[in-house]
Amino acid sequence: MLTWTSDCLVFDIDFKTRIQDQGDIKTPSPFEKMHISKMKDNVVEIDYTWLDSIKVNDKIFRKEQKRINGWIFMEEKTMFIFSNSESSVTYFISRLTEIFQFKIKKIPLFSKWRKFLLKKDILKRFKIINVHIVKEATAFDQNDIRKVAIKTLDDLQIKRMISNDLITNLTFETEEKKVFFIDKDSAISFPDTLKEADIFDCLSLIVKELIDIND
């Protein structure tokens, strides 16, 4: 079950031994806990909690419990890590590498799909519906991000918009009208109204789309 955020990053993951539904996993520290559970056939969830030291002037001020989730699509060797903290993601990856000897590499989804859209026009399972782009603020409008609806543009304008280096976000929609966003750092996010089952469905489609693009 997702913890407190549905924001996630996607990674290639290489492993010699497949993860099974193993329950609690022994960790290097008694203050950490890792639990593995089966979500679907060939998809497992890793739930990880640990105590993080909060320091003030190089002295430990207090301990704060942190938690992070990862979904691994075993057959496709793809993992989604749910967090909006770069340090938490880095720590989680270091623990996975230490415990399981995984090799993990972030997939630059934003640039990958952007380049593909410029060459192939369309993804198989998603359509792009909006882009967010940095604009110059004025005295009448201090908002520095502008949302542009793709349906208002012709094909040439769409290509120019997607190729613009000032783009900050891409918004996609599935055939079932489920929406998700990808920012320039390749973080995937979802509307608050989307349920966990809907998020799983979207990520399953992203995995399939990545396979088709790589092929």
Summary of the structure (lengths in Angstrom):
residues: 215
radius of gyration: 19.4
end to end distance: 31.8
largest distance: 59.3
contacts: 572
relative contact order: 0.17
helix: 27%
strand: 40%
